[in-house]
Amino acid sequence: MVRDANELPKIILTEPNGSSAEVLLYGGQVVSWKNERSEELLFRSTKKSSKPPKATRGGILIFFPQIGNLGVLEQHGFARNRMWSIDRDPSPFPPANHSSVNLILRPSDDEDLKICPWSFELRLRVSLTAGKLTLIPRVRNTDNKAFSFTFGLCNYLSVSDIGEVRVEGLETLDYFDNLMDRERFTEQADAVTFDGEIDRVYLRTPTKIAIIDHGKKRTFELRKAGMPDAVVWNPWEKKAKALTDLGNGDYKTMLCVNSAAVETQIVLKPSEEWQGRQELCTVSSSYCSGQLDPGRPLYGFSSLHR
C-alpha cells in the first residue's frame, strides 16, 4: 500500500502483461486503470484532486445507498465519501491468476446511523487481469429488519472527443430523462451519440453495452449483472463550467456509462445479501455494430439474495 498526492492510502494492482489499476481506500474508488501500453482508460478531472470529505471526480465511484439527491442523504449516498478498510476475510477467495483487492465498509459511527438507520456490510472486490477490470460489489443486511437501497458504479471513461463516441446496446429501450424532470421516453436512435448535455437512466438494459470511440479506434465493452439499469451522463460545456471540481473543457474527453439499480430498489431481509458484477474491457475496434448479444448472460454471476 502506498499514498497518493493527498496522502490517502492507495492499493496498486498489476498483472504480467503490464496493465495496472489504482484503488483508494477513501471511497473504495478506482482512480486509474491503464492498459499494457500504459494508456489511461479512465477519465480524471484536470483540476487539482479534491481532498476528503469530497471524492475525486473521475475513475469509478460507488453510489450507495442511493442514486440521486433524496432526503437527508448526501447526493449519491455516502459510500464514496467514507474511508473503507481492507477485507481480511474475503469470501469467496479470488482466483489465483487475478490481482485483486477486497474492501469493506460498515457504518462507522453514530452519525452514519442517524442518516442511514440500519446496519450493513458493503464489500467490494476489484480484480485486474489482462485487458479486463472487474468489480464485484456485495451488500449484506446485518440488521434485524429489512431495508432497501439503490446502487451504482459510476464509470468515468476516457475518450478522444465526445463527438466521436457512440453507445450501442441501448436502442429501443425506455429511459428517464433527468434533464426533463425524469420524463419517460423510448430511445429511437440506433445508437446514442452526443451533441449536448445528457443525463439519462436507461431501464432494463442488456448485460453488454459497447462504448465506441472512433477517435481512439477503441471500444469499451461493459458487461454487468445484478444492476439492470444504465446511466449515461455528460455535462457538456455549460454544466462543466458550473462544476467546481471539473475543468471547463473536461467534458470533451469523458463519458459516464454507469451500471446501476435505480428504477426498482433492492430489498434485503435480515441476513440476506445482494451481489452485483461489472466487467470492463477494451478491444481495438472503431465499430462494433452487430456484435452485441443482449441475450447472452454474464457467466456465473447474477443478483444474489442469500
C-alpha positions as CSV (number, residue, x, y, z in Angstrom):
1,M,0.0,0.0,0.0
2,V,1.2,3.5,-0.9
3,R,0.0,7.1,-0.5
4,D,-1.4,9.3,-3.3
5,A,-0.8,13.0,-3.7
6,N,-3.4,13.8,-1.0
7,E,-1.7,11.3,1.4
8,L,-4.6,8.9,1.0
9,P,-3.8,5.2,1.2
10,K,-3.8,3.6,-2.2
11,I,-3.5,0.0,-3.5
12,I,-1.8,-0.6,-6.8
13,L,-2.8,-3.7,-8.8
14,T,-0.5,-5.0,-11.6
15,E,-0.5,-8.1,-13.9
16,P,2.2,-9.7,-16.0
17,N,1.2,-8.2,-19.3
18,G,1.8,-4.7,-17.9
19,S,-1.7,-3.3,-17.2
20,S,-2.4,-1.7,-13.8
21,A,-5.1,-0.3,-11.6
22,E,-5.1,2.0,-8.6
23,V,-7.7,1.9,-5.8
24,L,-8.2,4.3,-3.0
25,L,-9.3,3.2,0.5
26,Y,-11.2,6.6,0.6
27,G,-14.5,5.9,-1.1
28,G,-13.4,2.5,-2.4
29,Q,-12.7,4.4,-5.6
30,V,-10.8,3.1,-8.6
31,V,-8.8,6.1,-9.7
32,S,-6.7,4.6,-12.5
33,W,-6.8,1.7,-15.0
34,K,-4.0,1.5,-17.6
35,N,-3.6,-1.0,-20.4
36,E,-0.4,-2.8,-21.2
37,R,0.9,0.3,-23.1
38,S,0.4,2.4,-20.0
39,E,-2.5,4.3,-21.6
40,E,-5.0,5.6,-19.1
41,L,-8.5,4.3,-19.7
42,L,-10.4,6.1,-17.0
43,F,-11.0,9.9,-17.0
44,R,-9.9,12.0,-14.1
45,S,-10.6,15.8,-13.7
46,T,-7.8,18.1,-14.8
47,K,-8.5,20.2,-11.8
48,K,-6.4,19.6,-8.7
49,S,-7.6,16.5,-6.9
50,S,-10.2,17.0,-4.2
51,K,-9.4,16.2,-0.6
52,P,-11.7,14.5,1.8
53,P,-14.6,14.8,2.6
54,K,-15.2,15.0,-1.1
55,A,-14.4,12.2,-3.6
56,T,-12.1,12.9,-6.6
57,R,-14.2,13.4,-9.8
58,G,-13.3,10.6,-12.1
59,G,-12.3,6.9,-12.1
60,I,-15.0,4.6,-10.8
61,L,-17.2,5.7,-7.9
62,I,-19.5,3.8,-5.6
63,F,-23.1,5.1,-5.3
64,F,-24.7,3.7,-2.2
65,P,-27.3,3.6,-0.6
66,Q,-28.9,5.9,-3.1
67,I,-28.5,7.3,-6.6
68,G,-29.5,10.9,-6.9
69,N,-30.4,13.5,-4.2
70,L,-33.2,12.4,-1.9
71,G,-34.0,13.0,1.7
72,V,-31.3,13.6,4.3
73,L,-28.6,11.6,2.5
74,E,-25.9,13.4,0.5
75,Q,-26.1,13.1,-3.3
76,H,-25.5,9.6,-4.5
77,G,-25.1,8.4,-0.9
78,F,-22.1,8.4,1.5
79,A,-20.1,5.3,0.4
80,R,-17.9,7.4,-1.9
81,N,-17.1,9.8,0.9
82,R,-16.1,7.3,3.6
83,M,-12.8,5.5,4.5
84,W,-13.0,1.9,3.7
85,S,-11.0,-1.0,5.2
86,I,-9.2,-3.9,3.7
87,D,-11.4,-7.0,4.0
88,R,-9.1,-9.6,5.6
89,D,-11.6,-12.4,5.2
90,P,-13.0,-12.2,1.7
91,S,-15.4,-14.9,0.6
92,P,-15.0,-16.4,-1.9
93,F,-11.3,-16.0,-2.3
94,P,-10.3,-14.5,-5.7
95,P,-8.8,-16.8,-8.4
96,A,-5.1,-17.2,-8.1
97,N,-4.4,-15.6,-11.5
98,H,-6.2,-12.3,-10.5
99,S,-4.5,-9.3,-9.0
100,S,-7.2,-8.3,-6.5
101,V,-8.0,-6.2,-3.5
102,N,-11.0,-6.7,-1.2
103,L,-12.5,-3.8,0.6
104,I,-15.3,-3.4,3.2
105,L,-17.4,-0.6,4.5
106,R,-19.6,-0.7,7.6
107,P,-21.5,2.1,9.4
108,S,-18.6,4.0,11.0
109,D,-20.2,5.9,13.8
110,D,-23.5,7.3,15.2
111,E,-23.6,9.9,12.5
112,D,-23.8,7.2,9.8
113,L,-26.6,5.5,11.7
114,K,-28.5,8.8,12.0
115,I,-28.7,9.3,8.2
116,C,-28.9,5.6,7.4
117,P,-30.6,3.9,10.3
118,W,-29.8,0.3,9.5
119,S,-26.7,-1.9,9.8
120,F,-25.0,-3.3,6.7
121,E,-21.7,-4.6,5.3
122,L,-20.7,-3.3,1.8
123,R,-17.9,-5.3,0.2
124,L,-16.1,-4.6,-3.0
125,R,-13.6,-6.7,-4.9
126,V,-11.6,-5.1,-7.6
127,S,-9.8,-7.6,-9.8
128,L,-7.3,-6.9,-12.7
129,T,-6.5,-9.4,-15.4
130,A,-5.0,-8.9,-18.9
131,G,-7.3,-6.4,-20.6
132,K,-10.1,-6.6,-18.1
133,L,-11.1,-4.8,-14.9
134,T,-13.8,-6.5,-12.7
135,L,-15.7,-5.0,-9.8
136,I,-17.9,-7.2,-7.6
137,P,-20.0,-5.3,-5.0
138,R,-21.9,-7.1,-2.3
139,V,-24.3,-5.7,0.3
140,R,-25.3,-7.8,3.4
141,N,-28.1,-6.9,5.7
142,T,-26.7,-7.2,9.3
143,D,-29.7,-5.6,10.8
144,N,-32.8,-7.2,12.4
145,K,-35.1,-5.5,9.9
146,A,-35.4,-5.3,6.2
147,F,-34.1,-2.3,4.3
148,S,-33.9,-1.1,0.7
149,F,-31.4,0.8,-1.4
150,T,-30.3,1.8,-4.9
151,F,-26.8,1.2,-6.1
152,G,-24.5,2.3,-8.9
153,L,-20.9,2.0,-10.2
154,C,-20.2,5.4,-11.8
155,N,-17.7,4.8,-14.7
156,Y,-15.8,7.9,-15.9
157,L,-14.4,6.6,-19.2
158,S,-11.6,8.4,-21.1
159,V,-12.5,9.2,-24.7
160,S,-10.8,11.0,-27.5
161,D,-13.6,13.5,-28.2
162,I,-17.2,13.1,-27.0
163,G,-18.4,14.0,-30.5
164,E,-16.6,10.9,-31.8
165,V,-18.3,8.5,-29.5
166,R,-21.4,6.3,-29.8
167,V,-23.0,3.9,-27.3
168,E,-24.7,0.7,-28.7
169,G,-26.9,-1.7,-26.8
170,L,-29.5,0.9,-25.6
171,E,-31.6,1.2,-28.7
172,T,-35.4,0.8,-28.4
173,L,-35.1,0.9,-24.5
174,D,-37.1,3.2,-22.3
175,Y,-35.3,5.8,-20.3
176,F,-35.9,8.5,-17.7
177,D,-34.5,11.9,-18.8
178,N,-33.2,13.7,-15.8
179,L,-33.0,17.0,-17.8
180,M,-36.7,16.8,-18.2
181,D,-37.9,16.0,-14.7
182,R,-37.4,12.3,-15.2
183,E,-40.0,12.1,-18.0
184,R,-40.0,8.7,-19.6
185,F,-39.1,8.3,-23.3
186,T,-38.1,5.4,-25.7
187,E,-34.8,5.5,-27.4
188,Q,-35.4,5.9,-31.2
189,A,-31.8,6.1,-32.5
190,D,-29.8,3.1,-33.4
191,A,-27.0,4.3,-31.1
192,V,-26.6,7.1,-28.5
193,T,-24.5,9.9,-29.8
194,F,-23.5,13.3,-28.3
195,D,-24.0,16.9,-29.2
196,G,-25.1,18.4,-25.9
197,E,-25.7,17.7,-22.2
198,I,-27.2,14.2,-21.5
199,D,-28.4,12.7,-18.2
200,R,-30.5,9.6,-18.8
201,V,-31.3,6.4,-16.9
202,Y,-31.9,3.6,-19.4
203,L,-34.1,0.8,-18.0
204,R,-33.8,-2.9,-18.1
205,T,-30.7,-2.8,-20.2
206,P,-28.8,-5.8,-21.7
207,T,-25.9,-7.4,-19.9
208,K,-23.5,-5.9,-22.5
209,I,-23.1,-2.3,-23.7
210,A,-20.5,-1.1,-26.1
211,I,-18.9,2.4,-26.0
212,I,-17.3,3.0,-29.4
213,D,-14.6,5.7,-29.6
214,H,-13.9,6.4,-33.3
215,G,-11.1,8.8,-32.5
216,K,-9.1,6.3,-30.5
217,K,-10.3,3.3,-32.6
218,R,-11.2,1.7,-29.3
219,T,-14.3,0.1,-27.9
220,F,-15.1,-0.3,-24.2
221,E,-17.2,-3.3,-23.5
222,L,-19.3,-3.0,-20.3
223,R,-20.8,-6.3,-19.0
224,K,-22.9,-6.3,-15.9
225,A,-25.1,-8.4,-13.7
226,G,-27.4,-7.5,-10.8
227,M,-27.6,-3.9,-12.0
228,P,-30.4,-3.8,-14.6
229,D,-30.2,-0.1,-15.4
230,A,-27.6,2.1,-17.1
231,V,-26.9,5.8,-16.6
232,V,-25.4,7.8,-19.5
233,W,-24.1,11.3,-18.5
234,N,-22.0,14.1,-19.9
235,P,-22.3,17.6,-18.5
236,W,-21.4,19.4,-21.7
237,E,-19.9,22.9,-21.7
238,K,-22.3,25.0,-19.6
239,K,-22.7,22.4,-16.8
240,A,-18.9,21.7,-16.8
241,K,-18.2,25.3,-16.1
242,A,-20.6,25.2,-13.2
243,L,-18.9,22.2,-11.6
244,T,-16.1,23.4,-9.3
245,D,-14.1,20.1,-9.5
246,L,-14.2,19.7,-13.3
247,G,-12.1,21.5,-15.8
248,N,-14.0,23.7,-18.3
249,G,-13.0,21.6,-21.3
250,D,-13.0,18.2,-19.5
251,Y,-16.4,17.2,-20.8
252,K,-14.9,16.7,-24.3
253,T,-12.7,13.8,-23.1
254,M,-15.1,12.0,-20.7
255,L,-18.2,9.9,-20.7
256,C,-20.0,8.2,-17.9
257,V,-21.8,5.0,-18.6
258,N,-22.8,3.6,-15.3
259,S,-24.0,0.2,-14.1
260,A,-27.0,0.8,-11.8
261,A,-30.0,-0.4,-9.9
262,V,-32.3,2.7,-9.9
263,E,-35.8,2.0,-11.1
264,T,-36.6,-0.8,-8.6
265,Q,-35.0,-0.7,-5.2
266,I,-33.1,-3.7,-3.9
267,V,-34.8,-5.1,-0.8
268,L,-32.8,-7.2,1.7
269,K,-34.3,-9.1,4.6
270,P,-32.1,-9.7,7.7
271,S,-29.0,-11.7,6.8
272,E,-29.8,-11.6,3.1
273,E,-27.1,-10.5,0.6
274,W,-27.2,-8.9,-2.8
275,Q,-24.3,-9.2,-5.3
276,G,-23.6,-7.4,-8.5
277,R,-20.8,-7.7,-11.0
278,Q,-19.3,-5.4,-13.6
279,E,-16.6,-6.2,-16.2
280,L,-14.8,-3.5,-18.3
281,C,-12.6,-4.5,-21.2
282,T,-11.3,-2.8,-24.3
283,V,-11.0,-4.0,-27.9
284,S,-9.1,-2.3,-30.7
285,S,-12.0,-1.5,-32.9
286,S,-13.7,1.6,-34.1
287,Y,-17.1,0.0,-34.9
288,C,-18.9,-2.7,-33.0
289,S,-22.4,-2.8,-34.6
290,G,-23.9,-6.3,-34.9
291,Q,-21.5,-7.8,-32.3
292,L,-23.7,-7.2,-29.3
293,D,-25.7,-10.1,-27.9
294,P,-28.1,-8.6,-25.4
295,G,-29.5,-12.1,-24.5
296,R,-26.1,-13.5,-23.6
297,P,-25.8,-13.9,-19.8
298,L,-22.8,-12.8,-17.8
299,Y,-21.1,-16.0,-16.9
300,G,-21.6,-17.3,-13.4
301,F,-23.0,-14.2,-11.8
302,S,-26.4,-12.8,-11.2
303,S,-28.1,-10.8,-8.5
304,L,-28.0,-12.9,-5.4
305,H,-30.2,-12.8,-2.3
306,R,-28.9,-15.2,0.2
